[in-house]
Amino acid sequence: MYSNPPLHGARIASTILRNQDLYGLWESEVKHMAGRIIDMRHRLRDNLVNLNTPGDWSHITRQIGMFSFTGLTTPQTKALAEKAHIYMTADGRISMAGLNASNIDYFSESVSKAVKGEL
């Protein structure tokens, strides 16, 4: 259908980056999104510590970006998928963007149970 699809994205980016109002809105939204992910990192770490989850969870807040390596093992990630319907890569990598105020407690409690072998 399209001979050059990447051109559409470049045009959108160009429009936003060249318009002061659009750029300010974009920058504000990026900061909001990054702040939300940072908040979820802190809440996840705090929840895991408060649940007395074995291990040092400080790496959750030391990492940056949309993804986080949890340190969970393959058997733990498998148990989370099969018993709690929480899906992540077998090496324990999660999308921090997928965590929110509505699911962070369930996620934290399930991870804690998986680490403790209670799941």
RAVENJO-V579079 format. One record per backbone hydrogen bond with DSSP energy under -0.5 kcal/mol. CO is the residue of the C=O (numbers start at 1). NH is the residue of the N-H. If there is no record, write none. Layout:
{{CO/NH} {CO/NH}}
This chain:
{{4/7} {5/8} {5/9} {6/10} {7/11} {8/12} {9/13} {10/14} {11/15} {12/16} {13/17} {14/18} {15/19} {16/19} {18/20} {19/23} {20/24} {21/25} {22/26} {23/27} {24/28} {25/29} {26/30} {27/31} {28/32} {29/33} {30/34} {31/35} {32/36} {33/37} {34/38} {35/39} {36/40} {37/41} {38/42} {39/43} {40/44} {41/45} {42/46} {43/47} {44/48} {45/49} {46/50} {47/51} {48/53} {49/52} {55/57} {57/60} {58/61} {58/62} {59/63} {66/96} {66/97} {68/70} {68/94} {73/77} {74/78} {75/79} {76/80} {77/81} {78/82} {79/83} {79/84} {80/84} {80/85} {80/86} {81/85} {85/87} {89/92} {92/70} {93/89} {94/68} {94/96} {95/98} {96/99} {100/103} {100/104} {103/107} {104/108} {105/109} {106/110} {107/111} {108/112} {109/113} {110/114} {111/115} {112/116} {113/117} {113/118} {113/119} {114/117}}
